[in-house]
């Protein structure tokens, strides 16, 4: 249990940030999953329309520290490669 006033406040703040990070992570995973599923289903045009939303979610989560910047970059690259591969 926290004893000092600052430790109690830190626990409250980390709890709030944890909830925000969970929301960001859920939005991120949903956006990426939707683009992936559309690309694999052969609906490349629809996947291309959803790419900006996935990019936005990836960039926001990387900016806030939910995922690392290189992980976001790698995921964006793989998404585009997947969409291009299934466009043909």
C-alpha positions as CSV (number, residue, x, y, z in Angstrom):
1,X,0.0,0.0,0.0
2,X,1.2,3.5,-0.7
3,X,2.0,5.5,2.3
4,X,3.0,9.0,1.0
5,X,0.6,11.4,-0.6
6,X,2.6,11.4,-3.8
7,X,2.5,7.6,-4.0
8,X,-1.3,7.6,-3.7
9,X,-1.6,10.2,-6.4
10,X,0.8,8.3,-8.7
11,X,-1.4,5.2,-8.4
12,X,-4.5,7.2,-9.3
13,X,-2.8,8.7,-12.3
14,X,-1.3,5.5,-13.5
15,X,-4.8,3.9,-13.3
16,X,-6.3,6.6,-15.4
17,X,-3.5,6.3,-18.0
18,X,-3.9,2.6,-18.0
19,X,-7.5,3.0,-19.0
20,X,-6.7,5.5,-21.8
21,X,-3.9,3.2,-23.1
22,X,-6.3,0.3,-23.2
23,X,-8.7,2.3,-25.3
24,X,-6.0,3.4,-27.6
25,X,-4.7,-0.2,-28.0
26,X,-8.3,-1.5,-28.7
27,X,-8.8,1.2,-31.4
28,X,-5.4,0.3,-32.9
29,X,-6.0,-3.4,-33.0
30,X,-9.5,-3.0,-34.4
31,X,-8.3,-0.7,-37.2
32,X,-5.4,-3.0,-38.2
33,X,-7.5,-6.1,-38.0
34,X,-10.2,-4.6,-40.2
35,X,-7.7,-3.6,-42.9
36,X,-6.0,-7.0,-42.7
37,X,-9.3,-8.9,-43.0
38,X,-10.5,-6.8,-46.0
39,X,-7.1,-7.2,-47.7
40,X,-7.1,-11.0,-47.3
41,X,-10.7,-11.2,-48.4
42,X,-9.7,-9.6,-51.7
43,X,-11.4,-6.3,-51.1
44,X,-8.3,-4.2,-51.7
45,X,-10.2,-0.9,-52.5
46,X,-12.1,-1.0,-49.2
47,X,-8.9,-1.8,-47.4
48,X,-7.2,1.2,-49.0
49,X,-10.0,3.5,-47.8
50,X,-9.4,2.3,-44.2
51,X,-5.6,2.6,-44.3
52,X,-5.6,6.3,-43.2
53,X,-7.6,5.3,-40.1
54,X,-5.2,2.6,-39.3
55,X,-2.2,4.9,-39.8
56,X,-3.8,7.5,-37.5
57,X,-4.3,4.9,-34.8
58,X,-0.8,3.6,-35.1
59,X,0.7,7.1,-35.1
60,X,-1.3,8.1,-32.0
61,X,-0.4,5.0,-30.1
62,X,3.3,5.4,-31.0
63,X,3.2,9.1,-30.0
64,X,1.6,8.3,-26.6
65,X,4.0,5.4,-25.9
66,X,1.4,2.6,-26.1
67,X,3.6,0.9,-28.8
68,X,7.1,1.8,-29.9
69,X,7.7,4.0,-33.0
70,X,9.5,1.2,-34.9
71,X,6.7,-1.2,-34.2
72,X,4.2,1.3,-35.6
73,X,6.4,1.8,-38.7
74,X,6.8,-1.9,-39.2
75,X,3.0,-2.5,-38.9
76,X,2.2,0.3,-41.4
77,X,4.7,-1.2,-43.9
78,X,3.3,-4.7,-43.5
79,X,-0.2,-3.4,-44.0
80,X,0.6,-1.6,-47.2
81,X,2.5,-4.6,-48.5
82,X,-0.4,-6.9,-47.7
83,X,-2.9,-4.6,-49.5
84,X,-0.7,-4.3,-52.5
85,X,-0.1,-8.0,-52.7
86,X,-3.8,-8.7,-52.7
87,X,-4.6,-6.0,-55.2
88,X,-3.3,-8.0,-58.1
